Amino acid sequence: MGGFLVTCLPFCVCLVLCCTASSSCSVLSSLPSSCKLRRKFHLNEMYKPGDVVLGGLFEVHFTSVFPDWTFTSQPQQPSCKGFDILGFRNALTMAFAIEEINNNSSLLPNVTLGYTLYDNCATLGIGFSAAFSLVSGEEQFILQENCSGNPPVLGIVGDTFSTFSVAISHVLGLYRMPIVSYFATCSCLTDRQRFPSFFRTIPSDAFQVRAIINILKHFGWTWVGLVVTNDDYGLNIARSFQTGLAQSGAGCLAYLEVLSWGHNPSEIIKIVHVIKASSARVVMVFVHEIQIIELMEEVVQQDVTGLQWIASEAWTTASVLQTPRLMPYLVGTLGIAIRRGELPGLREFLLQIRPDNIYENNIMKQFWEHIFQCRFDPADWAGALCTGHESIKTVEIEVFDLSNLRPEYNVYKAVYALAYALHDMLQCEPGRGPFSGNNCATLQRLEPWQLVHYLQKVNFTTSFGDQVSFDENGDVLPIYDIMNWLWLPDGTIKVQHVGEVKKSAFKGEELTIYEDKIFWNFQSRKPPRSVCSESCPPGTRMARKKGQPVCCFDCIPCSEGRISNTTDSMECTSCPEDFWSSPQRDQCVPKEIEFLSYNEPLGICLTTTSLLGTFICAVVLGIFIYHRDTPMVRANNSELSFLILVSLKLCFLCSLLFIGHPKLWTCQLRHAAFGISFVLCVSCILVKTMVVLAVFKASKPGGGSSLMWFGAVQQRGTVLVLTSIQAAVCTSWLVSSSPGPHKNTQYHNDKIVYECVVGSTVGFAVLLGYIGFLAILSFLLAFLARNLPDNFNEAKLITFSMLIFCAVWVAFVPAYVNSPGKYADAVEVFAILASSFGLLMALFGPKCYIILLRPERNTKKAIMGRGASKL
């Protein structure tokens, strides 16, 4: 049905116009048996007949001039101006490809392809007219009962511009006419709902945008400017860049400028001023060739240097820009270019063209007139006349420079895609076809929509080695060359290949750049820096500047305990519990472990003091044992004195349990050993004080019975009972709520303080309280006995020792509570050592002095004598 509508479109228009003259369609019986077009478009064309005809739309002229139309004047055709040599070569490439296919016995055997090529004159109205001329034809139609036969063309190669392709495909897509563009890149044409029969052999702008974004990421350019043309091509590019940069996080647009069509000097001056004032050193330009010329002229006028230009495929290889005036500014340009191909035999084909060897050849005649500056029509022309036999080999023109075939290669692939689709369709076996009833399409009743079905499945490899196939949206497997503008020492200009970006069916998108080949137009001969803000190093995080794009930010150092170990980190992460941030805030390091160590100065001092006290106790014990039979030792209850020395030695040694890495057994043993050792010592002192009082009381008349309660057995029993009470307290404490090691992170954020928690505060308080109770009781009893008349009254020494002991432990409590971590252990060790030294010196210092230095006083008479001088 689609083919019928397309074929009969001129007839339907004519029929509707005829029917408007009557209210009834019975007038059809009076109509002639044929219907002619109301007006024929006089288009520039090239034509060659064939069994199947393919259409083509090309820009052979730069522009057109429309005459002024009035209601009274006859419509006149617009005239095309400015012959485009490269556009003409694109058209000839299609003719060459069809000629090559016709000479290929393995592709479309027994089928001859023809072509009808039209010039769109770079004007939408003319291009639209040409497209409808292709699908409807310009021949007279004979009315038949069924409008049978093939349409004029089965597929169209073109159009050049995205805007033209959008307009044409909107209409021709209704009839499923296959259109294969070689130059329309707008990503909007990917929409299969709007353009169901549109295909292209050039990558879409969506891929071009991704390719350039990959290049930006490769060189670290995150702050770039963008200039686009004011049409579908440019505006879709702008939207794609804004979306693509945001999604990929590759960078931001410093500015977006839209360049309108037409000569507008004030607008160009403003755009160049924005480029010059911006801090972005990279400028991407997606405009057409004529627009970039005007833009670069203003760049030269304002002397805007130090920029890295990124060219779109529209002007990457434009030779018109490669002039000595512009090259100081454009040299070093990086650009995306259409894939270059090689077409063997094209040069020979071009050298054989003549104005008279083409059926409809007004385009060829215009080309001939352009290069030889002659005319075939002598009217209004005073110059030389064209004969058609001029030697084209003697003319050096751009059409024969085949070193950089890019759009031509896409034209070539487009023609072959249609040919392979037609070939596959004709290979269909009856009864196994893809259409209704498993039918196949035939050459005699071929419909364009049937060709679309096979075109979607095309898959072939060109002679240049590139695979050609279309995805579900009609886009070809994309590939772009990356080009760099180089100014050679001899003054010539070269656009050299420095990489490629492509997408394959298996590997996805691949970017290859040969950086050693790239010429940079900067003094450093290195890629420029183009960033809004310099990268935030590890140890900092990015903080976006208010009201500015995300690429503009400040670098804020991470706070303590948080790190960032990557460049441009958005957040700082917290370190695990046992780790802390390094000084650079770029990594988590294990927290410093703090405890009262044997290796630190404080630990060494306390350990040394503890061992010194133990040694002194041993020495004193040795002295007392050696002099055990002297009155001084015997008079002071030698057994209790030995027991006190042993307990003091244990007190000194138990302080070592507070030094070193806390472990479960040391935490459990330290307080138990400390509490029992001190109770043993204080119990002995208490018993000794009580014995002193009992002896004094027994020396009085009637007091002898008091000594019976303080015999040796009672003394030992009292010490044992008092010590057993402390042992019971410690046992209950350890069983109910045992002390244990604990990693404390509350004192310091960057340190782990290993300490022993007491487990039960009540148990610790009872332990200290019991020691304090015995010490106070001993102090009170000794204080009462301080004035006894003995020459050597030990009660005075006990009073002084208990005074020291109580003072130390009273001071210990607040100091211990307010000392964090290892300093709490140090305070407790200091209290143990201080009280132990106090007891040792107060109780045994004077005795050792007499035993060792004043032996004449170590006599019973001296000790018991009342008239002797006091010590």
Secondary structure as UniProt FT lines:
FT   HELIX           2..7
FT   HELIX           9..19
FT   TURN            20..21
FT   HELIX           25..30
FT   STRAND          34..35
FT   STRAND          45..48
FT   STRAND          52..58
FT   STRAND          61..65
FT   STRAND          79..83
FT   HELIX           85..102
FT   TURN            105..106
FT   TURN            109..110
FT   STRAND          113..119
FT   TURN            121..122
FT   HELIX           124..136
FT   STRAND          141..142
FT   STRAND          155..157
FT   HELIX           162..172
FT   HELIX           173..175
FT   STRAND          179..181
FT   HELIX           187..190
FT   TURN            192..194
FT   TURN            196..197
FT   STRAND          198..200
FT   HELIX           205..219
FT   STRAND          223..229
FT   HELIX           232..248
FT   STRAND          252..259
FT   HELIX           265..277
FT   STRAND          282..286
FT   HELIX           289..302
FT   STRAND          308..311
FT   TURN            313..317
FT   HELIX           319..321
FT   TURN            324..326
FT   HELIX           327..330
FT   TURN            331..332
FT   STRAND          334..338
FT   TURN            344..345
FT   HELIX           346..351
FT   TURN            355..356
FT   STRAND          360..361
FT   HELIX           362..372
FT   TURN            379..380
FT   HELIX           392..394
FT   HELIX           398..400
FT   TURN            403..404
FT   HELIX           407..426
FT   TURN            430..431
FT   HELIX           436..438
FT   TURN            444..445
FT   HELIX           448..456
FT   STRAND          459..461
FT   TURN            463..464
FT   STRAND          467..470
FT   TURN            472..473
FT   STRAND          475..476
FT   STRAND          479..487
FT   TURN            489..490
FT   STRAND          493..504
FT   TURN            505..507
FT   STRAND          508..513
FT   HELIX           515..517
FT   TURN            523..524
FT   TURN            538..539
FT   STRAND          540..544
FT   TURN            546..547
FT   TURN            550..551
FT   STRAND          553..557
FT   TURN            560..561
FT   STRAND          562..563
FT   TURN            567..568
FT   STRAND          573..574
FT   TURN            577..578
FT   STRAND          579..581
FT   TURN            583..584
FT   STRAND          588..590
FT   STRAND          592..594
FT   HELIX           601..626
FT   TURN            627..629
FT   HELIX           631..634
FT   TURN            635..636
FT   HELIX           638..654
FT   HELIX           655..658
FT   HELIX           664..698
FT   TURN            701..702
FT   HELIX           704..709
FT   HELIX           712..736
FT   STRAND          740..744
FT   TURN            749..750
FT   STRAND          751..757
FT   HELIX           761..784
FT   TURN            785..787
FT   HELIX           794..817
FT   HELIX           822..853
FT   HELIX           855..857
FT   HELIX           860..864
//
